[in-house]
Amino acid sequence: MQIPEAMEESSHTPKICKDDVIAKLKDDGDFDNLRLKIIRKLKDNEELRNEIISIVQQSAALNRAGAENMKPRQISDAIYDEVG
């Protein structure tokens, strides 16, 4: 089955990757707003909150030298990279 020419991807249109989208969300503050909404939901779910607290406390990112000098966003990003 052939794709009609109108539906073919244009070579002039740049592809947008997920990292670009995430970076834009972070820059616009939307990512931080989403993070705050998630935090509010977690506060309402004590079991999940306790599980996340346990995972974060065991995080190598939090327990490495110099972590106390990191900005909250840097710590959050490092924990996210570690835990996923």
QUIKA-V179781 format. One line per field, one symbol per residue. ss: DSSP state (H for helix, E for strand, L for the rest). phi: phi as a letter, one per 30 degrees, with the letter a starting at -180 (. if undefined). psi: psi as a letter, one per 20 degrees, with the letter a starting at -180 (. if undefined). Layout:
BEGIN
ss=???
phi=???
psi=???
END
This chain:
BEGIN
ss=LLLLHHHLLLLLLLLLLHHHHHHHHHHHLHHHHHHHHHHHHHHHLHHHHHHHHHHHHLLHHHHLLLHHHLLHHHHHHHHHHHHL
phi=.cdeedcddddddddccdddddddddddidddddedddddddddcdddedddedddddddddcddjddcddedddedddddddi
psi=pqpqhhiqppiioqqprhhggggggghiihghggghhggghhhingggghgggggghiphhhjrpihiiqqhhggghggghgh.
END
